[in-house]
Structures are given as structure tokens and as C-alpha cells.
């Protein structure tokens, strides 16, 4: 009897093991098949024609506002372009959902879709940010953006010996300020001079803070960078690892982390394959014309003044002006 029970129990174990094995094999086959189906889709004549048509249109319409106008236009030719843009972006949103839900083989995903994802995000990022701000809906194409962030993390890990740098143009140029966030045991932060092309400094990020002096929530301006093809910004780069980048991203929570490698003038210590990132203010925090009262905190200006003192060559780098009352006292971002 005991032998029969043992054999029966063993049979159950074997059956369950077989079910698990078959289940895993079936799942593995499914996610590989899904990945290959997207490869076929991205290489299809239909997608290629759509991609070429949009690329040709973008050459003549680089301003994100032009794309926004097209989306709301009732002209027949604009509606046709609008459908193409939405269709194109929705394909990446669909891919992002499949990636997020584990419906696609990640090894195939990272090895085959990385360039396509990153290049098209760079192409449409400003447009997506503008659409979010115009609709006051910051979830628009959010899955696409999260997928882009994961691809960038994978590429940084995959590069191994290649390095990641963060470009600082304000408080992140000051070692003391950086240390407040990264807390390296060595307290050493090697900063290197770098020139960023196609951007300019601006005081146009408006963030709500709590003022200890006024004992209320107020809107405060902070430094930002904005696109300007005829401008350059002198700043500092700092090498960081993934953990440190996460800490800086948490600190700059009101800013988006973007890659600017191609816009940075190559100089020591940047090598081929390295990545340069920076933080640019989110659209929802851009200074609005309807803002009634805004301030600039003296404490923040003090940090900028210390940058000028420690690095005299940057004295004229902060020529960007603001129209706001300077307010003394401490402040916090928890309002």
C-alpha cells in the first residue's frame, strides 16, 4: 500500500514538473514569437513607407508646435499627416505595453530595438512634452518614455567599461552641492569643463515650494536649459554610476533626464561610446504667463554665486535674467 502511495505521489510530482516545464517552454516560445513579429512589423514595407513619409515631413517641420497644430487642424492634408504621426507613435506605445507586461523576449528586445526606440524618441520627445503640456495630461506616451529609460539603462550596463557623465549647468557644478546628494565616502568629485551646443540657460522652471519666512506655499524659479540652435552653454560634467544617477534623478524630480551626447563638444575625458546626460525642466513646470507672483530664492542664488567664485571663468555664463522678487530664508519642496 505504501509502495502504491509512493508511486502515486511520485507520479503527481512528475506530472506537475512536466506541466511547469511545458508551461515555461510555451511561454518562452510565445515571447520569442512576439519579438520576431515586431521585427517583421518594423521591417515591413508598410512601416518603412510610414517612417520615410514622416521623416520627410519632419525635415520641413522641426518646430514641435507645428506638429501640435497639425493634430488639431481640420485640413485634409493635415489630417492625413496627423493620422500618420499618431499611427507611428502608437506602434511604439504598443511595443512598450508588450515590453512592460513581459510579452516580449527581453534579450531579443534590447538587442534589436534599441536604436529604433531611442532615435525615434529623440525625434519626437519635444513634441510629446508639448502635447502633454497642452493637454495637461502627463501620462501621454508615458509607457514609451519608460521603455526608453529602460533601454538606456541596459545600454549603459552593456557598455561595461564605457562611462556615464551628467552635465551640470547650475547647482550641479558645485562639488558641495553634489556631495549633499551623492555622499561619496571619498568626498571627491572630478568635474570637467564641457560645452553644450544648441541650448541656452533660462530661468523658466516654476516649482512650488514652502517658504519658512512667509510660512506658505509659493512659486519659485530655478535654472533650466532650453533649445536654441544658435547658443552654447559652458558647464561641468561628472562621471556617475547607475546608483548615483538614480539619486540625482530623485533630486531633480521636476526635471527630465535626457541624453545630450551628440550635442556635447568632445573633450577630455569623454571617449567614444560614453554617454552624457543632463536634466531639463518638465513642461508642466514651465513658467506660465498667467503666474501671478514668482520668486527666486537667495539661497539658490548663493549656490550660483559660489560656482562663479570657485570657477571664475563661468562669471559670464550665468547672464540669463529673471523677473522675480528675490526672497531670503529657507525653503522646502514638500508643500
Legacy VTK file of the C-alpha trace (Angstrom):
# vtk DataFile Version 3.0
C-alpha trace
ASCII
DATASET POLYDATA
POINTS 335 float
0.000 0.000 0.000
2.804 2.348 0.935
4.512 1.499 -2.337
1.362 2.366 -4.252
1.083 5.690 -2.381
4.715 6.440 -3.107
4.359 5.658 -6.786
1.178 7.709 -6.941
2.849 10.670 -5.220
5.876 10.383 -7.447
3.594 10.379 -10.460
1.961 13.606 -9.308
5.360 15.246 -8.884
6.460 14.142 -12.346
3.193 15.387 -13.832
3.490 18.777 -12.131
7.120 19.060 -13.185
6.115 18.298 -16.732
3.334 20.868 -16.626
5.731 23.549 -15.329
8.334 22.632 -17.964
5.812 22.695 -20.786
4.394 25.966 -19.432
7.802 27.584 -19.402
8.632 26.316 -22.869
5.297 27.557 -24.171
5.837 30.982 -22.581
9.400 31.186 -23.935
8.127 30.301 -27.399
5.363 32.895 -27.098
7.627 35.817 -26.107
10.187 34.911 -28.797
7.461 34.709 -31.410
6.103 38.062 -30.234
9.552 39.647 -30.535
10.040 38.297 -34.055
6.576 39.501 -35.051
7.608 43.053 -34.103
10.864 42.676 -36.042
8.833 41.685 -39.090
6.467 44.580 -38.486
9.261 47.158 -38.242
10.799 45.779 -41.438
7.530 45.639 -43.341
7.010 47.785 -46.423
4.045 49.473 -44.733
6.137 50.610 -41.749
9.067 51.669 -43.942
6.778 53.820 -46.102
5.250 55.364 -42.978
8.683 56.056 -41.479
10.017 57.642 -44.672
6.905 59.822 -45.081
7.191 61.124 -41.516
10.957 61.701 -41.790
10.438 63.735 -44.960
7.707 65.772 -43.279
9.856 66.390 -40.173
12.704 67.791 -42.283
10.395 70.664 -43.229
8.572 70.964 -39.879
11.060 70.873 -36.997
9.065 73.029 -34.580
7.034 70.849 -32.124
4.263 73.458 -32.245
3.815 72.736 -35.966
3.046 69.108 -35.156
0.600 70.139 -32.435
-1.177 72.443 -34.883
-1.429 69.598 -37.374
-3.058 67.319 -34.797
-5.872 69.848 -34.247
-6.203 71.007 -37.867
-9.269 70.173 -39.969
-7.486 70.497 -43.316
-7.489 67.247 -45.292
-3.714 67.135 -45.822
-3.066 67.939 -42.142
-5.472 65.204 -41.056
-3.548 62.746 -43.232
-0.255 63.759 -41.572
-1.906 63.631 -38.140
-3.043 60.050 -38.745
0.482 59.061 -39.791
2.077 60.646 -36.689
-0.431 59.052 -34.306
-0.112 55.662 -36.018
3.676 55.821 -35.871
3.829 56.768 -32.186
1.118 54.273 -31.244
3.271 51.459 -32.621
5.974 52.353 -30.072
3.377 52.703 -27.333
2.084 49.227 -28.229
5.633 47.835 -28.142
6.116 49.492 -24.740
2.997 47.793 -23.355
4.182 44.396 -24.642
7.588 45.025 -23.025
6.049 46.187 -19.742
3.742 43.147 -19.496
6.549 40.669 -20.201
5.025 39.656 -23.532
8.267 40.004 -25.481
11.678 38.338 -25.143
13.864 40.969 -23.473
17.130 39.647 -24.885
15.799 39.993 -28.430
14.115 43.272 -27.478
17.246 45.022 -26.193
19.484 43.716 -28.994
17.182 44.565 -31.886
15.011 47.538 -30.969
17.419 49.775 -29.028
18.403 52.145 -31.837
14.906 52.334 -33.292
13.404 53.189 -29.895
15.997 55.766 -28.847
16.311 57.531 -32.204
12.552 57.950 -32.594
12.108 59.081 -29.000
14.747 61.771 -29.590
12.900 62.732 -32.759
9.522 63.151 -31.052
10.402 63.931 -27.404
9.868 67.695 -27.620
6.603 67.124 -29.460
5.376 64.646 -26.824
6.340 67.013 -23.997
4.460 69.846 -25.730
1.354 67.704 -26.265
1.389 66.729 -22.591
1.606 70.359 -21.520
-1.075 71.487 -23.993
-3.483 68.803 -22.768
-2.373 68.987 -19.119
-2.039 65.201 -19.274
1.441 63.972 -18.464
0.576 60.307 -18.988
0.526 60.709 -22.798
3.017 58.204 -24.267
4.386 57.632 -20.758
4.939 53.919 -21.420
7.012 54.838 -24.474
9.146 57.098 -22.254
9.563 54.431 -19.545
10.631 51.930 -22.205
13.217 54.446 -23.461
14.619 54.826 -19.927
14.987 51.051 -19.570
16.747 50.770 -22.941
19.191 53.498 -21.897
19.908 51.712 -18.599
20.543 48.460 -20.460
22.919 50.146 -22.893
24.871 51.713 -20.011
25.222 48.326 -18.303
26.006 46.589 -21.592
28.806 49.006 -22.440
30.685 47.877 -19.335
33.864 49.933 -19.463
32.173 52.926 -21.095
31.206 55.733 -18.770
28.178 57.864 -18.000
28.503 61.578 -17.290
25.997 64.132 -16.060
26.264 67.672 -17.428
25.708 70.329 -14.767
24.787 73.905 -15.629
23.754 75.235 -12.217
23.981 73.736 -8.735
25.433 70.510 -10.175
28.593 72.462 -10.991
29.363 72.851 -7.281
31.067 69.876 -5.536
29.497 70.824 -2.199
26.002 70.692 -3.688
26.732 67.400 -5.465
28.030 65.861 -2.235
24.799 66.728 -0.447
23.117 64.225 -2.769
25.714 61.565 -3.615
27.511 61.404 -0.243
30.641 59.701 -1.594
32.860 58.454 1.201
35.884 59.937 -0.543
34.099 63.307 -0.913
35.910 63.600 -4.262
34.108 64.797 -7.378
36.192 65.247 -10.519
34.485 67.867 -12.686
35.481 68.633 -16.270
34.738 71.660 -18.462
32.401 70.904 -21.365
30.491 72.966 -23.929
26.921 72.005 -24.829
25.693 73.150 -28.257
22.122 74.031 -29.198
20.902 75.094 -25.742
20.839 78.177 -23.512
20.362 78.781 -19.793
16.980 80.157 -18.742
15.054 80.972 -15.571
11.792 79.425 -16.665
11.105 76.450 -14.399
8.499 77.359 -11.789
8.312 74.919 -8.883
6.068 75.168 -5.806
7.993 75.251 -2.520
7.193 76.074 1.092
8.820 79.284 2.337
9.853 79.279 6.001
9.879 83.069 6.004
6.423 83.573 4.503
5.012 80.390 6.045
3.123 79.473 2.887
3.442 77.780 -0.469
4.994 79.945 -3.167
6.132 79.514 -6.790
9.898 79.734 -7.242
12.036 79.985 -10.381
15.038 77.724 -10.927
17.615 77.431 -13.680
16.765 75.374 -16.735
18.098 74.873 -20.244
16.064 75.394 -23.407
16.669 74.623 -27.066
18.407 77.338 -29.074
20.338 76.234 -32.155
22.439 79.412 -32.101
23.542 79.125 -28.486
26.045 77.192 -26.383
26.334 76.508 -22.663
29.573 76.069 -20.745
29.205 73.683 -17.836
30.760 70.771 -15.990
30.429 67.009 -16.367
30.671 64.452 -13.580
31.109 60.702 -14.008
28.380 58.733 -12.192
27.325 55.115 -11.795
23.736 53.857 -12.043
23.036 54.244 -8.319
24.328 57.812 -8.318
22.277 58.642 -11.394
19.179 57.380 -9.583
19.995 59.664 -6.639
20.425 62.673 -8.915
17.175 61.849 -10.734
15.380 61.753 -7.390
16.897 65.118 -6.501
15.936 66.640 -9.862
12.438 65.188 -9.678
10.915 68.162 -11.511
13.287 67.661 -14.439
13.555 65.036 -17.188
16.844 63.217 -17.655
17.828 63.414 -21.346
20.824 62.276 -23.377
22.896 65.055 -24.946
25.982 63.088 -26.033
25.756 64.216 -29.663
25.371 67.867 -28.628
28.425 67.985 -26.360
31.756 69.172 -27.713
34.019 66.159 -27.307
36.854 66.852 -24.901
38.741 65.106 -22.103
37.649 62.764 -20.543
34.790 61.807 -22.909
35.628 58.777 -25.040
33.859 57.032 -27.904
30.896 55.074 -26.515
30.483 57.237 -23.391
27.117 58.783 -22.575
26.424 62.344 -21.437
23.110 63.124 -19.748
21.570 66.250 -18.282
18.359 67.397 -16.626
15.832 69.623 -18.392
12.705 71.000 -16.736
9.407 69.193 -17.268
6.874 71.068 -19.386
4.297 71.181 -16.611
6.678 73.325 -14.548
7.464 75.851 -17.280
6.814 79.447 -16.278
3.311 80.431 -17.302
2.298 83.931 -18.392
-0.644 83.688 -16.012
1.631 83.256 -12.990
0.698 85.984 -10.519
3.722 86.021 -8.206
7.030 84.218 -8.530
10.219 84.352 -6.508
13.885 83.403 -6.763
15.373 82.150 -3.506
18.500 83.906 -2.255
19.826 80.550 -1.021
19.747 79.229 -4.588
21.400 82.387 -5.934
24.054 81.872 -3.272
24.885 78.474 -4.787
25.236 80.051 -8.232
27.451 82.789 -6.768
29.687 80.124 -5.192
30.021 78.456 -8.606
31.185 81.806 -10.036
33.621 82.290 -7.153
35.078 78.791 -7.374
35.228 78.836 -11.179
35.824 82.487 -12.257
35.732 81.567 -15.956
31.970 80.971 -15.578
31.275 84.520 -14.368
29.525 85.430 -17.637
27.966 82.001 -18.149
25.007 82.962 -15.973
23.872 86.015 -17.907
20.304 84.702 -18.163
17.988 87.132 -16.372
14.717 86.718 -14.499
11.797 88.891 -13.484
11.001 87.856 -9.951
11.385 89.012 -6.378
14.427 87.647 -4.549
13.355 86.085 -1.248
15.550 85.362 1.786
15.100 82.347 4.035
14.980 78.578 3.837
12.559 76.604 1.695
11.497 73.004 1.173
9.946 71.139 -1.739
7.382 69.336 0.430
4.289 71.526 0.145
LINES 1 336
335 0 1 2 3 4 5 6 7 8 9 10 11 12 13 14 15 16 17 18 19 20 21 22 23 24 25 26 27 28 29 30 31 32 33 34 35 36 37 38 39 40 41 42 43 44 45 46 47 48 49 50 51 52 53 54 55 56 57 58 59 60 61 62 63 64 65 66 67 68 69 70 71 72 73 74 75 76 77 78 79 80 81 82 83 84 85 86 87 88 89 90 91 92 93 94 95 96 97 98 99 100 101 102 103 104 105 106 107 108 109 110 111 112 113 114 115 116 117 118 119 120 121 122 123 124 125 126 127 128 129 130 131 132 133 134 135 136 137 138 139 140 141 142 143 144 145 146 147 148 149 150 151 152 153 154 155 156 157 158 159 160 161 162 163 164 165 166 167 168 169 170 171 172 173 174 175 176 177 178 179 180 181 182 183 184 185 186 187 188 189 190 191 192 193 194 195 196 197 198 199 200 201 202 203 204 205 206 207 208 209 210 211 212 213 214 215 216 217 218 219 220 221 222 223 224 225 226 227 228 229 230 231 232 233 234 235 236 237 238 239 240 241 242 243 244 245 246 247 248 249 250 251 252 253 254 255 256 257 258 259 260 261 262 263 264 265 266 267 268 269 270 271 272 273 274 275 276 277 278 279 280 281 282 283 284 285 286 287 288 289 290 291 292 293 294 295 296 297 298 299 300 301 302 303 304 305 306 307 308 309 310 311 312 313 314 315 316 317 318 319 320 321 322 323 324 325 326 327 328 329 330 331 332 333 334
